[in-house]
Amino acid sequence: MEFLRHAINPWGDDVLLGVSWDLIWAAVVVGALFVVGHALMVPKKTGDETVDPDEARDLPDKVLRHTTGARAFHWSMTVAMFVLLVTSFFPLVGIQFPWVTIHWVAGFGLILTVLYHIWHVFAKQDFRTMLVGGKDVAEGVLALKKALRATDAEAPRPGKYPADQKMFHHVAGVVTVGAIVTGVLMMYRIDHVLWEQNPYLFGDAAWGVIYVIHGLCGVGLIFLVIAHVYFAVRPEKRWMTWSMINGWITRDKYLQNHDPKRWEVVDREAGTASRDAGSGG
């Protein structure tokens, strides 16, 4: 398997062209193996589905988990991401269409959703809910051991976001930003309406590095999308998926999966649960 594509430029220099197309299929295969392996090794979550009556007292039947703005960001980003992946990789398997224009338009759609997300987090939410602290790491390790049946110890209930979701968010964020930055730079190589084409902005060696980073981010996103869709449809995770559609979770799901002391229902009558105690040092 080749990892990088090379070519000789007119001056006889060996320059990078980007990642090997083999990596695309490798990402699909690794994603499929991860899904099958996880499904076989990690059983569906079972256990005590009861709730503490004292904790349930005065709580609404429905607890807000995702605001309208958060859900709009998620689904807008989902559409943009799928369009980008399709327009990136379908031409490589012989499916031809005017993909370049569709690709960069979807890319700017992705940029807008990311900018909105950053504004929404800092203006409307508490960004500390996504920070990873020592307690998150310890709880994540314990949850992993329990999933792999290496321990019988019960992991404590997290706040609004458990450690694995926080880590996935941060990895996806880094990969997405990498794809965005390199994608914007690559737009100087094509003709479009936003700014003047300038293929000589960088030398061949620098362009090669930009292509490789962009390709690696795209390959990484393939795996992340496969994993994300898989967890979204797992039976014990569907309550979270539905909350990204309707915005709320039931009181029982809230108490079974979250510690009220770490994710407090602020407005009990309205069912607004938005104050998180943070990452826990």
MIDOSE-1310 file (N, C-alpha, C; in nm, 2 decimals, decimal comma, always signed):
residues 281
mefl	+0,08/-0,12/+0,00/+0,00/+0,00/+0,00/+0,09/+0,12/+0,00; +0,06/+0,22/-0,09/+0,12/+0,35/-0,09/+0,05/+0,45/+0,00; +0,12/+0,53/+0,07/+0,06/+0,63/+0,16/+0,06/+0,77/+0,10; +0,15/+0,80/+0,01/+0,16/+0,93/-0,05/+0,18/+0,92/-0,20
rhai	+0,13/+1,01/-0,27/+0,15/+1,02/-0,42/+0,26/+1,12/-0,45; +0,35/+1,09/-0,54/+0,46/+1,18/-0,58/+0,45/+1,20/-0,73; +0,52/+1,31/-0,77/+0,54/+1,33/-0,92/+0,67/+1,42/-0,93; +0,72/+1,42/-1,05/+0,84/+1,50/-1,09/+0,79/+1,62/-1,16
npwg	+0,82/+1,74/-1,10/+0,78/+1,87/-1,16/+0,87/+1,90/-1,28; +0,84/+2,01/-1,35/+0,92/+2,04/-1,47/+1,07/+2,07/-1,44; +1,10/+2,09/-1,32/+1,24/+2,12/-1,28/+1,31/+2,00/-1,23; +1,25/+1,88/-1,24/+1,31/+1,76/-1,20/+1,30/+1,73/-1,05
ddvl	+1,22/+1,81/-0,98/+1,21/+1,78/-0,83/+1,09/+1,68/-0,80; +1,12/+1,60/-0,71/+1,02/+1,50/-0,66/+0,93/+1,58/-0,56; +0,80/+1,60/-0,60/+0,71/+1,67/-0,51/+0,59/+1,59/-0,48; +0,53/+1,62/-0,37/+0,41/+1,55/-0,32/+0,28/+1,60/-0,40
lgvs	+0,20/+1,50/-0,43/+0,07/+1,53/-0,49/-0,05/+1,52/-0,39; -0,03/+1,44/-0,28/-0,13/+1,42/-0,19/-0,12/+1,28/-0,13; -0,23/+1,24/-0,06/-0,23/+1,10/+0,00/-0,27/+1,00/-0,11; -0,23/+0,88/-0,09/-0,27/+0,77/-0,18/-0,42/+0,74/-0,17
wdli	-0,47/+0,71/-0,29/-0,62/+0,67/-0,29/-0,64/+0,54/-0,20; -0,53/+0,47/-0,18/-0,55/+0,34/-0,10/-0,59/+0,38/+0,04; -0,55/+0,49/+0,09/-0,59/+0,53/+0,23/-0,74/+0,55/+0,24; -0,81/+0,59/+0,13/-0,95/+0,60/+0,14/-1,02/+0,47/+0,17
waav	-0,98/+0,36/+0,09/-1,03/+0,23/+0,12/-0,99/+0,18/+0,25; -0,86/+0,21/+0,30/-0,82/+0,17/+0,43/-0,91/+0,23/+0,54; -0,94/+0,36/+0,52/-1,03/+0,42/+0,62/-1,17/+0,35/+0,63; -1,22/+0,31/+0,51/-1,35/+0,24/+0,51/-1,34/+0,11/+0,57
vvga	-1,23/+0,03/+0,54/-1,21/-0,10/+0,60/-1,19/-0,09/+0,75; -1,10/+0,00/+0,79/-1,08/+0,02/+0,94/-1,21/+0,06/+1,01; -1,29/+0,14/+0,95/-1,42/+0,18/+1,01/-1,51/+0,06/+1,02; -1,52/-0,02/+0,91/-1,60/-0,14/+0,91/-1,55/-0,24/+1,02
lfvv	-1,42/-0,26/+1,03/-1,37/-0,35/+1,13/-1,40/-0,30/+1,27; -1,39/-0,17/+1,29/-1,42/-0,11/+1,42/-1,56/-0,14/+1,46; -1,65/-0,11/+1,36/-1,80/-0,13/+1,39/-1,82/-0,28/+1,43; -1,77/-0,37/+1,35/-1,80/-0,51/+1,37/-1,73/-0,56/+1,50
ghal	-1,61/-0,51/+1,52/-1,54/-0,55/+1,65/-1,61/-0,50/+1,77; -1,65/-0,37/+1,77/-1,72/-0,31/+1,88/-1,85/-0,38/+1,91; -1,92/-0,41/+1,80/-2,05/-0,48/+1,82/-2,04/-0,61/+1,88; -1,93/-0,69/+1,84/-1,91/-0,82/+1,90/-1,85/-0,82/+2,04
mvpk	-1,77/-0,72/+2,07/-1,70/-0,72/+2,20/-1,77/-0,65/+2,30; -1,85/-0,54/+2,27/-1,91/-0,46/+2,37/-2,06/-0,49/+2,36; -2,12/-0,55/+2,46/-2,26/-0,59/+2,46/-2,35/-0,47/+2,48; -2,47/-0,48/+2,44/-2,57/-0,38/+2,46/-2,58/-0,35/+2,61
ktgd	-2,58/-0,22/+2,64/-2,58/-0,18/+2,78/-2,71/-0,23/+2,85; -2,69/-0,30/+2,96/-2,80/-0,35/+3,04/-2,77/-0,31/+3,19; -2,87/-0,32/+3,27/-2,84/-0,29/+3,41/-2,97/-0,23/+3,47; -2,95/-0,17/+3,59/-3,06/-0,11/+3,66/-3,11/+0,01/+3,59
etvd	-3,24/+0,00/+3,55/-3,30/+0,12/+3,49/-3,39/+0,20/+3,58; -3,38/+0,17/+3,71/-3,45/+0,25/+3,81/-3,39/+0,38/+3,84; -3,47/+0,47/+3,90/-3,41/+0,60/+3,93/-3,44/+0,63/+4,08; -3,36/+0,71/+4,14/-3,38/+0,75/+4,28/-3,50/+0,84/+4,29
pdea	-3,60/+0,81/+4,36/-3,72/+0,89/+4,38/-3,69/+1,03/+4,43; -3,59/+1,04/+4,52/-3,55/+1,17/+4,57/-3,49/+1,26/+4,46; -3,41/+1,20/+4,37/-3,35/+1,28/+4,26/-3,46/+1,32/+4,16; -3,56/+1,23/+4,14/-3,66/+1,26/+4,05/-3,76/+1,36/+4,09
rdlp	-3,77/+1,39/+4,22/-3,86/+1,48/+4,27/-3,85/+1,62/+4,21; -3,96/+1,67/+4,17/-3,97/+1,81/+4,11/-3,91/+1,82/+3,97; -3,85/+1,71/+3,92/-3,80/+1,72/+3,78/-3,91/+1,71/+3,68; -3,90/+1,78/+3,57/-4,00/+1,77/+3,46/-3,99/+1,63/+3,39
dkvl	-4,10/+1,60/+3,32/-4,09/+1,47/+3,24/-3,99/+1,47/+3,13; -3,97/+1,59/+3,07/-3,88/+1,61/+2,96/-3,77/+1,71/+3,00; -3,65/+1,68/+2,98/-3,53/+1,76/+3,01/-3,46/+1,81/+2,88; -3,45/+1,94/+2,87/-3,38/+1,99/+2,75/-3,23/+1,95/+2,74
rhtt	-3,19/+1,88/+2,63/-3,05/+1,85/+2,62/-2,98/+1,93/+2,51; -3,06/+1,95/+2,40/-3,00/+2,03/+2,29/-3,09/+2,14/+2,25; -3,04/+2,27/+2,24/-3,12/+2,38/+2,20/-3,15/+2,37/+2,05; -3,24/+2,46/+2,01/-3,27/+2,46/+1,86/-3,15/+2,50/+1,79
gara	-3,07/+2,60/+1,84/-2,95/+2,64/+1,77/-2,85/+2,53/+1,76; -2,83/+2,45/+1,87/-2,73/+2,34/+1,86/-2,78/+2,23/+1,76; -2,91/+2,20/+1,76/-2,96/+2,10/+1,66/-2,94/+2,15/+1,52; -2,97/+2,28/+1,50/-2,95/+2,34/+1,36/-2,81/+2,33/+1,32
fhws	-2,71/+2,36/+1,41/-2,57/+2,34/+1,37/-2,54/+2,20/+1,34; -2,58/+2,11/+1,42/-2,55/+1,97/+1,40/-2,59/+1,92/+1,26; -2,72/+1,94/+1,23/-2,77/+1,89/+1,10/-2,72/+1,97/+0,98; -2,69/+2,10/+1,00/-2,63/+2,17/+0,89/-2,49/+2,12/+0,86
mtva	-2,42/+2,10/+0,97/-2,28/+2,04/+0,95/-2,29/+1,90/+0,89; -2,39/+1,82/+0,93/-2,40/+1,69/+0,88/-2,42/+1,69/+0,73; -2,51/+1,78/+0,68/-2,53/+1,79/+0,53/-2,40/+1,83/+0,46; -2,34/+1,94/+0,51/-2,22/+1,99/+0,45/-2,11/+1,88/+0,45
mfvl	-2,09/+1,81/+0,56/-1,99/+1,70/+0,57/-2,01/+1,59/+0,47; -2,13/+1,55/+0,45/-2,16/+1,44/+0,36/-2,14/+1,49/+0,21; -2,18/+1,61/+0,18/-2,16/+1,66/+0,05/-2,01/+1,67/+0,02; -1,93/+1,71/+0,12/-1,79/+1,72/+0,10/-1,73/+1,59/+0,07
lvts	-1,77/+1,49/+0,15/-1,71/+1,35/+0,13/-1,75/+1,29/+0,00; -1,88/+1,31/-0,04/-1,92/+1,26/-0,17/-1,85/+1,32/-0,28; -1,84/+1,46/-0,28/-1,77/+1,53/-0,39/-1,62/+1,50/-0,39; -1,57/+1,46/-0,28/-1,42/+1,44/-0,28/-1,39/+1,30/-0,33
ffpl	-1,47/+1,20/-0,30/-1,42/+1,06/-0,33/-1,50/+0,99/-0,44; -1,62/+1,03/-0,47/-1,69/+0,97/-0,58/-1,62/+0,98/-0,71; -1,56/+1,09/-0,74/-1,49/+1,10/-0,87/-1,38/+1,00/-0,88; -1,32/+0,96/-0,77/-1,21/+0,87/-0,77/-1,25/+0,72/-0,81
vgiq	-1,38/+0,70/-0,80/-1,43/+0,56/-0,84/-1,50/+0,57/-0,97; -1,49/+0,68/-1,04/-1,54/+0,69/-1,18/-1,68/+0,76/-1,19; -1,73/+0,81/-1,08/-1,86/+0,88/-1,08/-1,83/+1,03/-1,11; -1,86/+1,07/-1,23/-1,82/+1,21/-1,27/-1,94/+1,30/-1,26
fpwv	-1,92/+1,42/-1,21/-2,02/+1,53/-1,21/-1,94/+1,66/-1,18; -2,00/+1,78/-1,19/-1,93/+1,90/-1,16/-1,90/+1,92/-1,01; -1,81/+1,84/-0,96/-1,79/+1,83/-0,82/-1,71/+1,94/-0,76; -1,62/+2,01/-0,84/-1,54/+2,11/-0,78/-1,62/+2,22/-0,72
tihw	-1,71/+2,28/-0,80/-1,79/+2,39/-0,75/-1,88/+2,34/-0,63; -1,94/+2,23/-0,64/-2,02/+2,18/-0,53/-1,94/+2,16/-0,40; -1,81/+2,12/-0,42/-1,73/+2,09/-0,31/-1,69/+2,22/-0,24; -1,65/+2,32/-0,31/-1,61/+2,44/-0,24/-1,72/+2,51/-0,18
vagf	-1,84/+2,51/-0,24/-1,96/+2,57/-0,18/-2,00/+2,50/-0,05; -1,99/+2,37/-0,05/-2,02/+2,29/+0,07/-1,92/+2,32/+0,17; -1,79/+2,34/+0,13/-1,69/+2,38/+0,22/-1,71/+2,51/+0,30; -1,76/+2,61/+0,22/-1,80/+2,74/+0,29/-1,92/+2,72/+0,38
glil	-2,01/+2,63/+0,34/-2,12/+2,60/+0,43/-2,07/+2,54/+0,56; -1,97/+2,45/+0,55/-1,91/+2,40/+0,67/-1,84/+2,50/+0,75; -1,77/+2,60/+0,69/-1,71/+2,71/+0,76/-1,81/+2,79/+0,84; -1,92/+2,82/+0,78/-2,03/+2,90/+0,84/-2,09/+2,82/+0,96
tvly	-2,11/+2,69/+0,95/-2,16/+2,62/+1,06/-2,06/+2,61/+1,18; -1,93/+2,60/+1,15/-1,83/+2,59/+1,25/-1,82/+2,73/+1,32; -1,82/+2,84/+1,25/-1,82/+2,97/+1,31/-1,94/+3,00/+1,40; -2,06/+2,95/+1,35/-2,18/+2,96/+1,43/-2,16/+2,88/+1,56
hiwh	-2,11/+2,76/+1,55/-2,09/+2,68/+1,66/-2,00/+2,74/+1,77; -1,89/+2,80/+1,72/-1,80/+2,87/+1,81/-1,87/+2,98/+1,88; -1,94/+3,06/+1,81/-2,02/+3,17/+1,87/-2,12/+3,12/+1,97; -2,20/+3,02/+1,93/-2,30/+2,97/+2,01/-2,25/+2,91/+2,14
vfak	-2,13/+2,84/+2,14/-2,08/+2,78/+2,26/-2,03/+2,89/+2,36; -1,97/+3,00/+2,31/-1,92/+3,10/+2,40/-2,02/+3,20/+2,44; -2,12/+3,22/+2,35/-2,22/+3,33/+2,38/-2,34/+3,27/+2,45; -2,38/+3,15/+2,42/-2,50/+3,09/+2,47/-2,49/+2,97/+2,57
qdfr	-2,37/+2,91/+2,57/-2,34/+2,80/+2,65/-2,22/+2,82/+2,74; -2,19/+2,72/+2,82/-2,07/+2,72/+2,90/-1,97/+2,63/+2,84; -1,86/+2,69/+2,78/-1,76/+2,60/+2,70/-1,69/+2,51/+2,79; -1,70/+2,53/+2,93/-1,63/+2,44/+3,02/-1,69/+2,30/+3,02
tmlv	-1,81/+2,29/+2,97/-1,88/+2,16/+2,98/-1,80/+2,06/+2,89; -1,72/+2,11/+2,79/-1,65/+2,02/+2,70/-1,50/+2,00/+2,74; -1,46/+2,07/+2,84/-1,32/+2,05/+2,88/-1,30/+1,91/+2,94; -1,18/+1,86/+2,92/-1,15/+1,72/+2,97/-1,05/+1,74/+3,08
ggkd	-1,09/+1,69/+3,20/-1,01/+1,70/+3,32/-0,97/+1,56/+3,37; -0,90/+1,56/+3,48/-0,85/+1,44/+3,53/-0,96/+1,34/+3,57; -1,07/+1,39/+3,62/-1,18/+1,30/+3,65/-1,24/+1,24/+3,53; -1,25/+1,32/+3,42/-1,30/+1,26/+3,29/-1,21/+1,15/+3,24
vaeg	-1,08/+1,17/+3,25/-0,99/+1,06/+3,21/-1,00/+0,94/+3,29; -1,01/+0,95/+3,42/-1,03/+0,83/+3,51/-1,16/+0,76/+3,48; -1,26/+0,84/+3,46/-1,39/+0,78/+3,44/-1,40/+0,72/+3,30; -1,33/+0,78/+3,20/-1,33/+0,72/+3,07/-1,25/+0,59/+3,07
vlal	-1,14/+0,58/+3,14/-1,07/+0,45/+3,15/-1,15/+0,35/+3,21; -1,22/+0,38/+3,32/-1,31/+0,29/+3,39/-1,42/+0,24/+3,30; -1,48/+0,33/+3,23/-1,59/+0,30/+3,14/-1,54/+0,20/+3,02; -1,42/+0,23/+2,98/-1,36/+0,14/+2,87/-1,34/+0,00/+2,93
kkal	-1,28/-0,01/+3,05/-1,26/-0,14/+3,11/-1,39/-0,21/+3,13; -1,49/-0,14/+3,17/-1,62/-0,21/+3,19/-1,68/-0,25/+3,06; -1,67/-0,17/+2,95/-1,72/-0,21/+2,82/-1,65/-0,34/+2,77; -1,52/-0,35/+2,80/-1,44/-0,46/+2,76/-1,44/-0,58/+2,86
ratd	-1,53/-0,56/+2,96/-1,55/-0,67/+3,06/-1,43/-0,69/+3,14; -1,34/-0,59/+3,16/-1,22/-0,61/+3,24/-1,24/-0,57/+3,38; -1,36/-0,52/+3,42/-1,39/-0,48/+3,56/-1,54/-0,48/+3,58; -1,58/-0,51/+3,70/-1,72/-0,50/+3,73/-1,76/-0,37/+3,80
aeap	-1,66/-0,29/+3,82/-1,69/-0,16/+3,89/-1,78/-0,07/+3,81; -1,87/+0,00/+3,88/-1,96/+0,09/+3,81/-1,90/+0,22/+3,79; -1,90/+0,27/+3,67/-1,85/+0,41/+3,65/-1,95/+0,51/+3,70; -1,90/+0,62/+3,76/-2,00/+0,72/+3,80/-2,07/+0,79/+3,69
rpgk	-2,18/+0,84/+3,71/-2,25/+0,91/+3,61/-2,18/+1,04/+3,58; -2,17/+1,07/+3,45/-2,10/+1,19/+3,41/-2,19/+1,31/+3,42; -2,14/+1,43/+3,38/-2,22/+1,55/+3,36/-2,30/+1,54/+3,23; -2,31/+1,65/+3,16/-2,39/+1,65/+3,04/-2,32/+1,56/+2,93
ypad	-2,18/+1,57/+2,92/-2,11/+1,50/+2,82/-2,01/+1,40/+2,89; -2,02/+1,27/+2,86/-1,91/+1,18/+2,91/-1,78/+1,20/+2,84; -1,68/+1,14/+2,89/-1,54/+1,16/+2,84/-1,53/+1,12/+2,70; -1,59/+1,01/+2,66/-1,57/+0,96/+2,52/-1,63/+1,06/+2,42
qkmf	-1,75/+1,12/+2,45/-1,81/+1,22/+2,36/-1,72/+1,34/+2,36; -1,66/+1,38/+2,47/-1,57/+1,50/+2,46/-1,45/+1,48/+2,38; -1,39/+1,36/+2,39/-1,27/+1,33/+2,31/-1,31/+1,32/+2,16; -1,42/+1,26/+2,13/-1,46/+1,25/+1,99/-1,48/+1,39/+1,93
hhva	-1,55/+1,48/+2,01/-1,57/+1,61/+1,97/-1,44/+1,69/+1,94; -1,34/+1,67/+2,03/-1,21/+1,74/+2,01/-1,14/+1,69/+1,89; -1,13/+1,56/+1,87/-1,06/+1,50/+1,76/-1,13/+1,54/+1,63; -1,26/+1,54/+1,63/-1,33/+1,58/+1,51/-1,31/+1,73/+1,48
gvvt	-1,30/+1,81/+1,59/-1,28/+1,95/+1,57/-1,14/+1,98/+1,51; -1,04/+1,91/+1,55/-0,91/+1,93/+1,50/-0,90/+1,89/+1,35; -0,96/+1,77/+1,32/-0,96/+1,72/+1,18/-1,04/+1,81/+1,09; -1,15/+1,86/+1,14/-1,23/+1,95/+1,06/-1,16/+2,08/+1,03
vgai	-1,10/+2,14/+1,14/-1,03/+2,27/+1,12/-0,91/+2,25/+1,02; -0,84/+2,14/+1,03/-0,73/+2,11/+0,94/-0,78/+2,10/+0,79; -0,90/+2,04/+0,77/-0,95/+2,03/+0,64/-1,00/+2,16/+0,59; -1,05/+2,25/+0,68/-1,10/+2,38/+0,64/-0,99/+2,47/+0,60
vtgv	-0,88/+2,48/+0,68/-0,77/+2,57/+0,65/-0,70/+2,53/+0,52; -0,67/+2,40/+0,51/-0,61/+2,36/+0,38/-0,70/+2,37/+0,26; -0,83/+2,35/+0,29/-0,92/+2,36/+0,17/-0,93/+2,51/+0,12; -0,93/+2,60/+0,22/-0,94/+2,74/+0,18/-0,81/+2,78/+0,10
lmmy	-0,69/+2,73/+0,14/-0,57/+2,76/+0,07/-0,57/+2,70/-0,07; -0,63/+2,58/-0,08/-0,63/+2,51/-0,21/-0,73/+2,58/-0,31; -0,82/+2,66/-0,26/-0,90/+2,74/-0,35/-0,83/+2,84/-0,43; -0,71/+2,87/-0,39/-0,62/+2,96/-0,47/-0,58/+2,89/-0,60
ridh	-0,59/+2,76/-0,61/-0,55/+2,69/-0,73/-0,66/+2,68/-0,83; -0,78/+2,72/-0,79/-0,89/+2,70/-0,89/-0,96/+2,84/-0,92; -1,04/+2,84/-1,02/-1,10/+2,97/-1,06/-1,24/+2,97/-1,00; -1,27/+3,07/-0,92/-1,41/+3,08/-0,86/-1,44/+3,23/-0,84
vlwe	-1,55/+3,26/-0,78/-1,60/+3,40/-0,77/-1,55/+3,48/-0,65; -1,49/+3,41/-0,55/-1,47/+3,47/-0,42/-1,34/+3,55/-0,42; -1,23/+3,50/-0,49/-1,11/+3,58/-0,49/-1,03/+3,53/-0,62; -0,93/+3,61/-0,65/-0,85/+3,58/-0,77/-0,76/+3,46/-0,76
qnpy	-0,76/+3,38/-0,86/-0,68/+3,26/-0,87/-0,53/+3,29/-0,86; -0,46/+3,22/-0,78/-0,32/+3,24/-0,76/-0,24/+3,11/-0,73; -0,22/+3,03/-0,84/-0,16/+2,90/-0,81/-0,01/+2,91/-0,77; +0,05/+3,03/-0,77/+0,19/+3,05/-0,74/+0,20/+3,11/-0,60
lfgd	+0,09/+3,10/-0,52/+0,09/+3,15/-0,38/+0,20/+3,08/-0,30; +0,22/+2,95/-0,33/+0,32/+2,86/-0,26/+0,39/+2,79/-0,37; +0,51/+2,74/-0,33/+0,59/+2,66/-0,41/+0,53/+2,52/-0,42; +0,59/+2,44/-0,51/+0,54/+2,30/-0,53/+0,55/+2,22/-0,40
aawg	+0,66/+2,23/-0,32/+0,68/+2,16/-0,20/+0,57/+2,19/-0,10; +0,55/+2,32/-0,08/+0,44/+2,37/+0,01/+0,31/+2,32/-0,03; +0,28/+2,33/-0,16/+0,14/+2,28/-0,20/+0,13/+2,13/-0,17; +0,24/+2,06/-0,19/+0,23/+1,92/-0,16/+0,20/+1,89/-0,02
viyv	+0,26/+1,96/+0,07/+0,22/+1,94/+0,21/+0,08/+1,98/+0,24; +0,03/+2,08/+0,18/-0,11/+2,12/+0,20/-0,20/+2,01/+0,15; -0,17/+1,96/+0,03/-0,25/+1,85/-0,02/-0,26/+1,73/+0,07; -0,14/+1,70/+0,12/-0,13/+1,58/+0,21/-0,21/+1,60/+0,34
ihgl	-0,20/+1,72/+0,40/-0,28/+1,74/+0,52/-0,43/+1,74/+0,49; -0,47/+1,80/+0,38/-0,61/+1,80/+0,34/-0,66/+1,66/+0,32; -0,58/+1,58/+0,25/-0,62/+1,44/+0,23/-0,62/+1,36/+0,36; -0,53/+1,37/+0,45/-0,53/+1,30/+0,57/-0,65/+1,34/+0,66
cgvg	-0,68/+1,47/+0,66/-0,80/+1,51/+0,73/-0,93/+1,45/+0,67; -0,94/+1,44/+0,53/-1,05/+1,38/+0,47/-1,06/+1,23/+0,50; -0,95/+1,16/+0,50/-0,95/+1,02/+0,53/-0,99/+1,00/+0,68; -0,94/+1,09/+0,77/-0,98/+1,08/+0,91/-1,13/+1,10/+0,93
lifl	-1,19/+1,19/+0,85/-1,33/+1,22/+0,86/-1,41/+1,10/+0,81; -1,36/+1,02/+0,72/-1,44/+0,90/+0,68/-1,46/+0,81/+0,79; -1,35/+0,78/+0,87/-1,35/+0,69/+0,98/-1,44/+0,75/+1,09; -1,43/+0,88/+1,12/-1,51/+0,95/+1,22/-1,66/+0,94/+1,19
viah	-1,69/+0,96/+1,06/-1,83/+0,96/+1,03/-1,89/+0,82/+1,04; -1,81/+0,72/+1,00/-1,86/+0,58/+1,02/-1,88/+0,55/+1,17; -1,79/+0,59/+1,25/-1,80/+0,56/+1,39/-1,92/+0,64/+1,45; -1,94/+0,76/+1,41/-2,04/+0,85/+1,47/-2,18/+0,79/+1,43
vyfa	-2,20/+0,75/+1,30/-2,33/+0,69/+1,26/-2,35/+0,56/+1,33; -2,25/+0,48/+1,35/-2,26/+0,35/+1,42/-2,32/+0,37/+1,56; -2,25/+0,46/+1,64/-2,29/+0,48/+1,77/-2,43/+0,55/+1,78; -2,47/+0,63/+1,68/-2,60/+0,69/+1,68/-2,71/+0,59/+1,67
vrpe	-2,69/+0,48/+1,60/-2,79/+0,38/+1,58/-2,79/+0,27/+1,68; -2,69/+0,26/+1,76/-2,68/+0,15/+1,86/-2,81/+0,16/+1,95; -2,87/+0,05/+1,99/-3,00/+0,06/+2,06/-2,99/+0,14/+2,19; -2,88/+0,13/+2,27/-2,87/+0,20/+2,40/-2,83/+0,34/+2,38
krwm	-2,80/+0,39/+2,25/-2,76/+0,53/+2,23/-2,87/+0,60/+2,16; -2,98/+0,54/+2,12/-3,07/+0,60/+2,04/-3,15/+0,72/+2,11; -3,15/+0,71/+2,24/-3,22/+0,82/+2,31/-3,14/+0,95/+2,30; -3,01/+0,94/+2,28/-2,93/+1,06/+2,25/-2,95/+1,11/+2,11
twsm	-2,96/+1,01/+2,02/-2,99/+1,05/+1,88/-3,12/+1,12/+1,87; -3,22/+1,07/+1,93/-3,35/+1,13/+1,93/-3,35/+1,27/+1,99; -3,26/+1,29/+2,09/-3,25/+1,42/+2,15/-3,19/+1,53/+2,06; -3,12/+1,48/+1,96/-3,06/+1,57/+1,86/-3,17/+1,61/+1,76
ingw	-3,28/+1,53/+1,76/-3,39/+1,56/+1,67/-3,50/+1,65/+1,74; -3,54/+1,60/+1,86/-3,65/+1,67/+1,93/-3,60/+1,77/+2,04; -3,47/+1,75/+2,08/-3,41/+1,84/+2,17/-3,42/+1,80/+2,32; -3,50/+1,70/+2,35/-3,51/+1,66/+2,49/-3,49/+1,52/+2,52
itrd	-3,47/+1,48/+2,64/-3,46/+1,34/+2,69/-3,56/+1,33/+2,80; -3,60/+1,21/+2,83/-3,69/+1,18/+2,94/-3,62/+1,20/+3,07; -3,70/+1,22/+3,17/-3,65/+1,24/+3,31/-3,57/+1,11/+3,35; -3,62/+0,99/+3,32/-3,55/+0,87/+3,36/-3,42/+0,86/+3,29
kylq	-3,41/+0,89/+3,16/-3,28/+0,88/+3,09/-3,18/+0,98/+3,15; -3,23/+1,10/+3,18/-3,15/+1,20/+3,24/-3,09/+1,14/+3,37; -3,17/+1,09/+3,46/-3,12/+1,04/+3,59/-3,03/+0,91/+3,57; -3,07/+0,83/+3,48/-2,99/+0,70/+3,46/-2,85/+0,73/+3,40
nhdp	-2,84/+0,83/+3,33/-2,71/+0,85/+3,25/-2,64/+0,98/+3,29; -2,69/+1,06/+3,38/-2,62/+1,18/+3,41/-2,64/+1,21/+3,56; -2,53/+1,27/+3,62/-2,53/+1,30/+3,76/-2,60/+1,44/+3,78; -2,71/+1,45/+3,84/-2,78/+1,58/+3,86/-2,69/+1,69/+3,92
krwe	-2,59/+1,64/+4,00/-2,50/+1,74/+4,07/-2,40/+1,79/+3,97; -2,38/+1,72/+3,86/-2,28/+1,76/+3,76/-2,34/+1,82/+3,63; -2,47/+1,79/+3,62/-2,55/+1,86/+3,51/-2,69/+1,89/+3,57; -2,70/+2,02/+3,62/-2,81/+2,06/+3,69/-2,93/+2,11/+3,61
vvdr	-3,05/+2,07/+3,64/-3,16/+2,12/+3,57/-3,19/+2,26/+3,64; -3,16/+2,36/+3,57/-3,17/+2,50/+3,63/-3,31/+2,54/+3,64; -3,39/+2,54/+3,53/-3,53/+2,57/+3,54/-3,61/+2,45/+3,54; -3,65/+2,40/+3,66/-3,72/+2,28/+3,67/-3,86/+2,28/+3,61
eagt	-3,93/+2,39/+3,61/-4,06/+2,39/+3,55/-4,05/+2,39/+3,40; -3,95/+2,46/+3,34/-3,94/+2,46/+3,20/-3,86/+2,34/+3,14; -3,80/+2,27/+3,23/-3,72/+2,15/+3,19/-3,59/+2,18/+3,12; -3,53/+2,29/+3,16/-3,41/+2,33/+3,10/-3,29/+2,29/+3,18
asrd	-3,21/+2,19/+3,13/-3,09/+2,14/+3,19/-2,97/+2,19/+3,11; -2,91/+2,30/+3,16/-2,80/+2,36/+3,09/-2,68/+2,39/+3,17; -2,68/+2,38/+3,30/-2,57/+2,41/+3,38/-2,49/+2,29/+3,42; -2,37/+2,28/+3,37/-2,28/+2,17/+3,39/-2,17/+2,21/+3,48
agsg	-2,13/+2,12/+3,57/-2,03/+2,15/+3,67/-1,89/+2,15/+3,61; -1,88/+2,12/+3,49/-1,74/+2,12/+3,43/-1,68/+1,99/+3,42; -1,55/+1,99/+3,39/-1,48/+1,86/+3,36/-1,43/+1,79/+3,48; -1,43/+1,85/+3,60/-1,40/+1,78/+3,72/-1,25/+1,77/+3,74
g	-1,18/+1,88/+3,70/-1,03/+1,88/+3,73/-0,95/+1,77/+3,67
